[in-house]
Amino acid sequence: LGNFPVENGDDSSSDESAQSPSAEGTTLASDLMKLCGETKTRSKARRRTTTQMELLYANSDSAPDATTDFSSPMLSLAEIPDGGGVDMDLSGPSVRDYTALSPGFSSKMGSISGSRTVSGVEKRTPEPSPLSRRKTYDKAQAAADRAKVKEIKQGVINPVPSTKSSRSATLQCVHVAEGHSKAVLCVDCTDDLLFTGSKDRTCKVWNLVTGQEIMSLGGHPNNVVSVRYSSSLVFTVSTSYIKVWDIRDSAKCIRTLTSSGQVNLGDICASNTSRTVTIPSGENQINQIALNPNGMVLYAAAGNSVRVWDLRRFTSTGKLTGHLSPVMCLTVDRSGNNQDLVITGSKDHYIKLFDVSEGSVGIISPTHNFEPPHYDGIESLVVQGDIFFSGSRDNGIKKWDLDRKDLLQQVPNAHRDWVCALGIVPSFPALLSGCRGGVLKLWHTDSMGPLGELKGHESPINGIAANSSHLFTASDDRTVKIWRARGGLDSTLEGVDNADEVASN
């Protein structure tokens, strides 16, 4: 019996263990009788090979048969109370189902118990039935499957049902993009595509027409902090690297650029699968990237400077210098004489302007320093025509004139927390701001008068992007919400315009 294993993994009886376990070729019946003190040999012929079922119950389908060779010795091993003592389901196919009928027959030890008392039976923990074992297995399997699905979950953009109050609101949330497993840190979009970078070290590409995630760009060493798209190329930033993806064919990383100006063919980050928090020697954390309007030049804010990349040749052509602290954000506009106007915001509280001519190389100094500075670091910048807006950790928003290069208006306490993101509302003269407290506010771009506010997210808002019809807000709550300015905004804007007119009169 020491060699007689009772399987724990499978619910069906196995033919592999159907052979008699004794090395001398004796049957299980004779082994049992020897152990029970019955030494008389049996002359009854046995089948060459018997199954476990036949050994235990000899042709009986459900219950032990009194005519079986060894059913009596097994049942006499302990005093079984009237009625059988153990309530068992005898319909199962496995030998495990019947072991409880013989309290001395231990499936764990393979030995015969010497105890002849009922109390000895009660002390033994009964083997779980196949049904409960199957339920436990199924539960564990389902949990594993859920974890797997969560891990490889494909993102989806779900519609948000509109309520009566939301229909009349100036800003209405119409969809939510869900699929990232951690905070969404950055967002970019076209009319058809949405790009989101996250702390889960992926950048997801979404189809705004079908509402489905198309691909997930992975292999980043750490958080994806900035993403930009231009003519089939996606640029994603993580630590000191910019990965360049060609999404026309399959998502393939064709280049890896570094903050120090190195260019590597292919993906040099993918080999290291664990999260990397250290920045390589000689490199800097890249905080944000921006493309010029024709998509030929990439600007990357790393450390106190901005590196310039010529994307036609994938070479670094120079640096924009002048800030005393890390450059946190930047935006690029095009001047009338085809120069790039690069506006940078830094932790040093200052905003600087750089004129970058086509083909210029080397170190480029700022052409203007905007005064007065913010009271804390600059978190966000957005351009609209010949004006631009800056949002800061000092909770304020400033409106600047790009031509005259001076401050036009300011809202000192626009939010109760850092102003982390700014965006221009499509088709309306309105600015959207988002803060670290999750609040979204609308402002009239002409007067900077408030147009309304709402709790956009329960967590910090990290980025805002806009296409020709919608606004997108990325948040620490792992979602990107899609907004439409509508309805009440027209009347609100008219009201603000009339109030301005009265005030000027």
C-alpha atoms as one frame of an Amber mdcrd trajectory, in Angstrom:
protein
   0.000   0.000   0.000   2.956   2.309   0.507   3.405   2.202  -3.225  -0.244
   2.745  -4.046  -0.605   6.425  -5.048  -3.974   8.115  -5.146  -3.827  10.869
  -7.719  -4.662  14.409  -6.592  -4.629  16.248  -9.883  -7.101  14.455 -12.126
 -10.747  13.645 -11.518 -10.852  10.599 -13.792  -9.287   7.253 -12.929  -6.036
   6.641 -14.718  -5.086   3.425 -16.433  -1.414   4.186 -15.808  -1.686   3.208
 -12.145  -4.054   0.303 -12.711  -1.261  -2.302 -12.515  -0.819  -4.154  -9.239
   1.657  -2.152  -7.135   3.473  -5.141  -5.617   6.916  -5.893  -7.056   6.351
  -9.668  -6.607   3.246  -9.547  -8.759   0.815 -10.376  -5.904  -2.581  -8.729
  -5.997  -3.746  -5.884  -3.829  -6.294  -8.257  -2.263  -3.658 -10.665  -0.963
  -1.523  -7.755   0.337  -4.509  -6.430   2.245  -5.290  -9.853   3.724  -1.716
 -10.367   4.872  -1.823  -7.004   6.651  -5.158  -7.908   8.246  -3.817 -11.195
   9.585  -5.480 -13.505   7.062  -2.636 -15.644   5.762  -4.693 -18.246   3.900
  -3.796 -18.067   0.233  -6.501 -17.745  -2.320  -6.573 -20.019  -5.298  -9.126
 -17.951  -7.193  -7.851 -16.986 -10.610  -7.411 -13.240 -11.188  -7.481 -11.214
 -14.331  -4.081 -10.257 -15.677  -4.746  -6.529 -15.241  -7.403  -4.946 -13.062
  -8.503  -1.346 -12.736  -8.727   0.455  -9.414 -12.516   0.318  -9.585 -12.525
  -3.417 -10.115 -10.038  -3.929  -7.300 -12.261  -2.048  -4.883 -15.733  -3.078
  -6.020 -15.431  -5.952  -8.459 -18.069  -5.279 -11.141 -20.317  -3.281  -8.795
 -21.418   0.054 -10.293 -22.286   1.924  -7.129 -21.906   0.266  -3.728 -19.564
  -2.377  -2.288 -20.651  -5.920  -3.044 -20.658  -8.473  -0.230 -19.224 -11.114
  -2.591 -16.049  -9.191  -3.317 -12.815 -10.821  -2.208 -11.721  -8.186   0.243
 -14.654  -5.922   1.060 -15.203  -7.619   4.432 -11.633  -7.196   5.703 -11.624
  -3.536   4.650 -14.890  -2.785   6.433 -13.833  -4.609   9.560 -10.761  -2.435
  10.062 -12.772   0.039  12.139 -16.108  -0.063  13.815 -18.372   1.581  11.290
 -21.556   2.934  12.897 -24.902   1.790  11.587 -25.792   3.600   8.411 -22.224
   3.633   7.080 -20.872   6.478   9.172 -19.633   8.500   6.177 -21.916  10.211
   3.757 -20.343   9.797   0.342 -21.333  10.369  -3.227 -20.585   7.040  -4.889
 -21.325   8.159  -8.413 -17.888   9.638  -9.136 -15.384   7.772 -11.273 -12.312
   8.112  -9.074 -10.870   5.820  -6.428 -10.634   8.875  -4.148 -14.437   8.870
  -3.846 -14.368   5.618  -1.888 -11.385   5.981   0.396 -13.495   7.514   3.169
 -15.492   4.252   3.407 -12.420   2.620   4.864 -11.139   4.961   7.558  -7.931
   3.000   7.859  -7.095   3.430   4.201  -5.078   6.641   4.078  -4.617   8.117
   0.660  -1.822  10.315   1.959   0.255   7.673   3.788  -0.785   4.470   2.036
  -0.914   2.655   5.398  -3.496   0.822   7.512  -4.537   2.513  10.731  -4.349
   0.424  13.870  -7.124   2.383  15.566 -10.425   0.532  15.933 -12.387   3.391
  17.516 -14.848   5.703  15.898 -13.110   8.647  17.514 -10.021   7.757  15.462
 -12.101   8.123  12.344 -13.414  11.519  13.358  -9.947  12.941  13.863  -8.984
  12.317  10.253  -9.596  15.293   7.934 -11.788  14.016   5.113 -10.398  14.314
   1.612 -12.264  17.027  -0.348 -14.712  15.596  -2.819 -13.949  15.860  -6.550
 -16.732  18.419  -6.829 -15.273  20.752  -4.199 -11.780  20.143  -5.569 -13.016
  21.078  -9.039 -14.723  24.207  -7.650 -11.498  25.281  -5.915  -9.523  24.667
  -9.086 -12.052  26.564 -11.198 -11.959  29.497  -8.794  -8.152  29.652  -8.927
  -8.215  29.280 -12.699 -10.748  32.102 -13.056  -8.619  34.377 -10.857  -5.541
  33.580 -12.957  -7.501  34.223 -16.145  -8.744  37.547 -14.789  -5.188  38.590
 -13.930  -4.060  37.564 -17.405  -6.862  39.506 -19.074  -6.048  42.530 -16.942
  -2.432  42.246 -18.009  -3.108  42.056 -21.735  -6.397  43.921 -21.646  -7.122
  45.733 -24.870  -8.265  49.289 -24.372 -11.686  50.477 -25.450 -13.350  53.877
 -25.757 -16.744  53.712 -24.069 -19.567  56.235 -24.605 -20.758  58.175 -21.568
 -24.559  58.350 -21.279 -25.692  61.972 -21.248 -27.860  63.334 -18.465 -30.205
  66.301 -18.577 -27.716  68.496 -16.724 -24.746  67.414 -18.865 -26.628  68.173
 -22.088 -26.940  71.826 -21.105 -23.383  72.017 -19.700 -20.733  74.070 -21.462
 -18.437  71.038 -21.498 -19.825  67.537 -21.881 -17.883  64.280 -21.397 -18.968
  62.061 -24.297 -16.484  59.139 -24.109 -13.909  57.580 -21.784 -10.840  55.696
 -23.036  -9.955  52.878 -20.613  -7.182  50.319 -20.893  -4.062  51.641 -19.148
  -3.209  49.926 -15.864  -1.568  53.029 -14.355  -1.753  56.842 -14.533  -1.988
  58.393 -18.022   0.690  61.093 -18.214   0.458  62.483 -21.755  -1.859  62.630
 -24.746  -1.765  63.599 -28.434  -4.382  63.244 -31.155  -5.505  63.738 -34.742
  -9.105  63.627 -35.958  -8.852  59.836 -36.341  -6.182  58.710 -33.871  -5.473
  59.108 -30.161  -2.079  58.518 -28.511  -1.711  58.042 -24.752   1.436  57.519
 -22.671   1.297  56.053 -19.193   3.120  55.073 -16.026   2.475  51.468 -17.120
   5.413  52.014 -19.537   3.293  51.775 -22.685   1.955  54.142 -25.296  -1.419
  53.104 -26.650  -2.720  54.032 -30.105  -6.522  54.282 -30.397  -8.844  54.464
 -33.382 -11.302  57.294 -32.667 -13.642  56.050 -35.407 -14.100  52.488 -34.092
 -13.375  53.281 -30.439 -10.791  50.489 -30.156  -7.148  50.304 -29.127  -5.137
  49.522 -32.251  -1.724  48.837 -30.717   0.321  49.187 -27.579   3.905  50.402
 -27.936   5.959  48.913 -25.104   9.515  48.220 -24.015   9.995  51.612 -22.333
  12.485  51.750 -19.449  10.117  53.796 -17.257   7.029  56.056 -17.432   6.055
  57.388 -20.867   6.009  61.128 -20.119   5.487  62.655 -23.576   4.099  61.515
 -26.945   3.847  63.210 -30.358   2.615  62.010 -33.737   3.485  63.187 -37.239
   2.897  61.512 -40.617   2.942  57.837 -39.530   5.741  58.328 -36.969   5.055
  58.211 -33.234   7.621  59.668 -30.817   7.493  58.413 -27.211   9.638  59.665
 -24.325  10.849  57.629 -21.354  13.779  58.631 -19.088  16.526  59.932 -21.417
  15.265  58.163 -24.559  12.972  59.073 -27.441  11.692  56.027 -29.290  10.630
  56.566 -32.913   7.880  54.187 -34.084   6.696  53.580 -37.630   3.040  52.533
 -37.317   2.269  52.169 -41.039   3.180  48.513 -41.211   3.420  46.994 -37.764
   4.418  48.951 -34.676   8.167  48.940 -35.138  10.710  51.038 -33.264  13.023
  52.250 -36.036  15.279  54.605 -34.030  16.131  55.434 -30.437  17.361  58.984
 -29.780  19.035  60.033 -26.529  19.111  63.326 -24.619  22.844  63.683 -25.356
  22.290  63.549 -29.133  23.076  59.881 -29.866  21.110  58.018 -32.551  20.650
  54.248 -32.363  19.100  52.077 -35.043  16.169  50.042 -33.755  15.091  49.652
 -30.151  17.897  49.732 -27.576  15.538  49.730 -24.543  13.475  46.594 -25.201
  16.141  44.140 -23.999  15.771  45.349 -20.395  12.288  44.292 -19.290  12.397
  45.587 -15.694  11.678  49.193 -14.757  14.789  51.406 -14.839  14.896  54.529
 -12.694  18.523  55.499 -13.197  19.554  57.871 -15.986  22.709  56.791 -17.878
  25.846  58.848 -17.298  25.978  61.942 -19.510  22.208  61.857 -20.151  19.281
  63.865 -18.753  15.618  63.176 -18.106  13.601  64.333 -21.135  10.494  66.107
 -19.814   8.656  66.939 -23.024   8.984  66.945 -26.803   7.366  69.074 -29.506
   7.312  68.986 -33.315   7.429  72.051 -35.520   4.312  72.633 -37.691   5.706
  70.838 -40.777   6.878  67.847 -38.710  10.480  68.055 -39.924  12.098  69.197
 -36.665  11.761  67.693 -33.194  12.541  69.670 -30.027  13.292  67.767 -26.823
  13.441  69.462 -23.403  16.165  67.697 -21.402  17.817  69.242 -18.393  18.274
  73.015 -18.675  18.312  72.971 -22.493  16.320  71.855 -25.533  17.914  69.560
 -28.128  17.045  70.121 -31.804  16.624  67.117 -34.135  16.447  67.161 -37.928
  14.015  64.317 -38.663  14.854  64.111 -42.368  18.335  62.884 -41.504  17.752
  61.845 -37.871  20.641  63.959 -36.620  20.950  66.393 -33.747  21.715  69.873
 -35.106  22.005  71.922 -31.941  20.688  73.063 -28.551  18.561  75.895 -27.181
  20.170  77.141 -23.954  19.554  79.873 -21.398  17.383  78.399 -18.643  18.816
  77.926 -15.151  16.598  74.955 -14.212  15.051  71.999 -16.068  12.806  72.886
 -19.005   9.431  71.353 -18.115   7.339  72.224 -21.188   7.591  73.728 -24.662
   5.500  74.523 -27.714   6.432  75.450 -31.279   4.831  77.921 -33.683   5.803
  79.100 -37.163   6.645  82.748 -37.832   5.829  84.640 -41.028   9.368  84.223
 -42.406   9.314  80.430 -41.919  11.258  80.408 -38.687  10.333  78.113 -35.824
   9.244  80.059 -32.743  10.031  77.805 -29.794   8.494  78.836 -26.449   9.945
  77.124 -23.373   8.796  77.051 -19.731  11.127  76.082 -16.913  11.290  75.318
 -13.222  13.221  78.611 -12.962   9.786  80.368 -13.275  10.715  81.911 -16.651
   9.336  81.580 -20.180  11.774  82.118 -23.039  11.378  82.515 -26.803  13.822
  81.099 -29.375  13.881  81.940 -33.097  15.221  78.883 -34.914  15.966  79.401
 -38.617  15.945  76.431 -40.972  19.390  74.882 -41.166  20.731  76.668 -38.087
  23.185  74.587 -36.038  24.985  74.753 -32.718  24.047  76.619 -29.575  21.060
  78.960 -29.926  20.311  81.618 -27.300  16.856  83.012 -26.488  15.630  86.056
 -28.418  13.314  87.080 -25.592  12.750  86.521 -21.876   9.103  87.066 -20.898
   8.584  89.337 -17.870   7.261  89.261 -15.210   7.951  85.584 -14.453   5.541
  83.230 -12.696   6.003  82.665  -8.963   6.794  78.970  -9.481   7.730  76.490
 -12.217   5.907  76.504 -15.572   3.877  73.327 -16.201   2.101  73.993 -19.515
   2.099  76.209 -22.611  -0.336  76.523 -25.531  -0.338  78.835 -28.578  -3.350
  80.307 -30.352  -2.489  82.572 -33.282  -0.327  85.449 -32.059  -1.054  84.877
 -28.359  -0.089  82.103 -25.988  -1.024  80.991 -22.480   1.111  79.646 -19.638
   0.013  77.562 -16.635   2.164  77.319 -13.536   2.688  75.612 -10.202   1.801
  79.003  -8.694  -1.862  78.103  -9.556  -2.027  80.974 -12.050  -2.564  81.388
 -15.803  -0.957  84.156 -17.889  -1.836  85.364 -21.379   1.033  86.725 -23.516
   1.353  88.560 -26.824   3.797  86.850 -29.175   4.283  89.909 -31.427   4.682
  92.559 -28.746   6.238  89.984 -26.405   4.500  91.286 -23.309   1.955  90.167
 -20.716  -1.649  90.865 -21.721  -3.665  89.400 -18.839  -3.277  87.125 -15.849
  -5.481  85.098 -13.521  -3.407  84.796 -10.318  -5.425  82.030  -8.586  -7.029
  80.361 -11.567  -7.055  77.022  -9.680  -6.537  75.879  -6.102  -3.646  73.683
  -7.207  -0.932  73.510  -9.881  -2.182  74.306 -13.382  -0.815  71.184 -15.066
  -2.403  71.331 -18.542  -3.869  73.820 -21.030  -5.774  73.359 -24.298  -7.622
  75.514 -26.835 -11.294  74.572 -27.263 -12.008  73.776 -30.944 -14.430  76.174
 -32.713 -14.784  78.438 -29.656 -12.731  81.379 -28.319 -12.169  79.441 -25.110
  -9.230  78.022 -23.127  -9.471  74.825 -21.065  -7.241  74.409 -18.015  -6.754
  71.347 -15.822  -5.172  71.191 -12.382  -3.597  68.728  -9.994  -6.889  68.530
  -8.094  -8.725  67.118 -11.130 -10.751  70.299 -11.799 -11.324  71.573 -15.352
 -12.054  75.257 -16.006 -13.075  77.164 -19.123 -11.873  80.704 -19.825 -12.800
  83.245 -22.504  -9.597  83.696 -24.533 -10.275  87.408 -25.130 -11.243  88.560
 -21.649  -9.884  85.623 -19.560 -13.281  85.680 -17.816 -14.415  82.339 -16.337
 -16.969  80.380 -18.379 -17.522  77.470 -16.020 -15.807  74.667 -14.143 -16.376
  71.028 -13.265 -14.673  68.131 -11.524 -13.210  66.467 -14.610 -11.318  63.668
 -12.849 -10.873  62.419  -9.302  -7.083  62.580  -9.738  -4.537  65.030 -11.199
  -4.972  66.036 -14.838  -1.632  65.546 -16.588  -2.291  66.560 -20.179  -4.836
  68.126 -22.537  -4.984  67.703 -26.322  -7.504  68.887 -28.907  -8.427  67.969
 -32.474 -10.933  69.766 -34.710 -13.965  68.634 -32.681 -13.026  67.277 -29.239
 -10.796  67.780 -26.219  -8.906  64.969 -24.462  -7.841  65.003 -20.806  -5.316
  62.485 -19.431  -5.395  61.739 -15.722  -3.834  59.782 -12.876  -7.130  57.838
 -12.663  -5.856  55.713 -15.630  -8.414  57.141 -18.079  -8.567  59.656 -20.892
 -11.858  61.534 -21.037 -13.154  62.908 -24.323 -15.075  66.200 -24.118 -17.230
  68.251 -26.450 -17.854  71.953 -25.930 -21.465  72.612 -26.806 -24.869  74.015
 -25.983 -24.466  76.421 -23.142 -21.057  77.693 -24.263 -22.533  79.872 -27.016
 -24.861  81.731 -24.659 -22.168  81.918 -21.977 -19.718  83.451 -24.442 -22.354
  85.974 -25.577 -23.024  86.916 -21.965 -19.297  87.443 -21.311 -18.944  89.482
 -24.532 -21.883  91.723 -23.538 -20.458  92.218 -20.062 -17.086  93.197 -21.588
 -18.827  95.688 -23.881 -20.709  97.277 -20.966 -17.505  97.464 -18.948 -15.585
  99.130 -21.786 -18.436 101.639 -22.340
